[in-house]
Amino acid sequence: MDDILDGEILGPEDEPDRAEKVRRKFWSTLKRAARVIPFADELVASYFCAMDPATPARVRATLLAALAYFVLPFDAIPDLLAGVGFSDDATVLLATIAMVRAHITPAHREAARDAMSEHRL
């Protein structure tokens, strides 16, 4: 109940805890979603931007919140529903990426290409 009173969708978690959850679950969730999320390359570049200490704190916090929504099991539409399960995640992620696109650097995009190749996505 305290989480709801805080007014935060994801609860009052601090950034390092949220970053660790995203790190731990990002790749397995992405593998499940890759075939239904057509912007996986931008999503992975956003992941690297969020993990980059040179990224401004407010941008990191925004990206981590959106990425946490993507990787954590609770959301508006269960991810298990084939075809539509990741649609709410995609909406949140696309809006967030659009807001912070200027902070996603060529280095983040290059790291994303390398990682996607390594993870065979």
C-alpha positions as CSV (number, residue, x, y, z in Angstrom):
1,M,0.0,0.0,0.0
2,D,2.9,2.4,0.7
3,D,4.0,2.0,-2.9
4,I,0.7,3.4,-4.2
5,L,0.8,6.3,-1.8
6,D,4.2,7.2,-3.0
7,G,2.6,7.9,-6.4
8,E,5.3,6.0,-8.3
9,I,4.3,3.2,-10.7
10,L,7.4,1.2,-9.9
11,G,7.6,2.0,-6.2
12,P,10.2,3.9,-4.2
13,E,13.3,2.0,-5.4
14,D,16.6,3.8,-5.7
15,E,18.5,4.0,-9.0
16,P,21.3,1.4,-8.1
17,D,18.7,-1.2,-7.2
18,R,16.7,-0.5,-10.3
19,A,19.8,-0.6,-12.5
20,E,20.8,-4.0,-11.0
21,K,17.4,-5.5,-11.7
22,V,17.6,-4.2,-15.3
23,R,21.1,-5.6,-15.8
24,R,20.0,-9.0,-14.4
25,K,16.9,-9.4,-16.5
26,F,17.4,-7.3,-19.6
27,W,18.9,-9.9,-22.1
28,S,16.5,-12.7,-21.2
29,T,13.5,-10.4,-21.6
30,L,14.8,-8.9,-24.8
31,K,15.2,-12.4,-26.3
32,R,11.6,-13.2,-25.6
33,A,10.4,-9.8,-27.0
34,A,12.8,-9.4,-29.9
35,R,10.5,-10.8,-32.5
36,V,7.6,-8.5,-31.6
37,I,9.6,-5.3,-30.8
38,P,10.8,-3.9,-34.2
39,F,13.1,-1.4,-32.5
40,A,15.3,-3.8,-30.6
41,D,18.5,-2.0,-31.8
42,E,17.2,1.3,-30.2
43,L,16.2,-0.5,-27.1
44,V,19.6,-2.0,-26.6
45,A,21.3,1.3,-27.3
46,S,19.0,2.8,-24.6
47,Y,20.2,0.1,-22.3
48,F,23.8,1.1,-22.8
49,C,22.9,4.8,-22.4
50,A,21.2,4.0,-19.1
51,M,24.2,2.1,-17.8
52,D,26.7,4.8,-19.0
53,P,27.9,6.9,-16.0
54,A,28.5,9.8,-18.4
55,T,24.7,10.0,-19.1
56,P,23.0,12.7,-17.1
57,A,21.3,11.4,-14.0
58,R,17.8,12.4,-15.0
59,V,18.2,10.6,-18.3
60,R,19.6,7.5,-16.6
61,A,16.7,7.6,-14.1
62,T,14.1,7.9,-16.9
63,L,15.6,5.1,-19.0
64,L,16.0,2.9,-16.0
65,A,12.4,3.3,-15.1
66,A,11.2,2.4,-18.6
67,L,13.7,-0.5,-18.8
68,A,12.5,-1.8,-15.4
69,Y,8.9,-1.7,-16.6
70,F,10.1,-3.8,-19.6
71,V,12.0,-6.4,-17.6
72,L,9.9,-6.7,-14.4
73,P,7.0,-9.2,-14.5
74,F,4.2,-6.8,-13.5
75,D,2.6,-4.5,-16.0
76,A,-0.7,-3.5,-17.6
77,I,-0.8,-6.3,-20.1
78,P,0.9,-9.6,-19.2
79,D,3.9,-10.3,-21.4
80,L,2.8,-13.9,-21.8
81,L,0.0,-12.9,-24.1
82,A,1.3,-13.7,-27.6
83,G,1.4,-10.7,-29.9
84,V,0.1,-8.1,-27.5
85,G,1.9,-8.8,-24.3
86,F,4.8,-6.4,-25.0
87,S,2.6,-3.7,-26.6
88,D,2.4,-1.7,-23.5
89,D,6.1,-2.1,-22.8
90,A,6.8,-1.0,-26.4
91,T,4.7,2.1,-26.0
92,V,6.5,3.1,-22.8
93,L,9.9,2.4,-24.3
94,L,9.2,4.2,-27.6
95,A,8.0,7.3,-25.7
96,T,11.0,7.2,-23.4
97,I,13.5,6.7,-26.2
98,A,12.0,9.6,-28.1
99,M,12.4,11.9,-25.0
100,V,16.1,11.1,-24.5
101,R,17.2,10.3,-28.0
102,A,19.7,13.1,-28.0
103,H,21.6,11.4,-25.2
104,I,22.0,8.1,-27.0
105,T,25.4,8.4,-28.6
106,P,27.1,6.6,-31.5
107,A,29.1,4.7,-28.9
108,H,25.9,3.4,-27.3
109,R,24.6,2.3,-30.7
110,E,27.9,0.6,-31.6
111,A,27.8,-1.2,-28.2
112,A,24.3,-2.3,-29.0
113,R,25.2,-3.7,-32.4
114,D,28.1,-5.6,-30.9
115,A,25.9,-7.0,-28.1
116,M,23.1,-7.9,-30.4
117,S,25.5,-9.8,-32.5
118,E,27.0,-11.5,-29.5
119,H,23.6,-12.5,-28.1
120,R,22.4,-13.5,-31.7
121,L,19.4,-11.2,-31.8
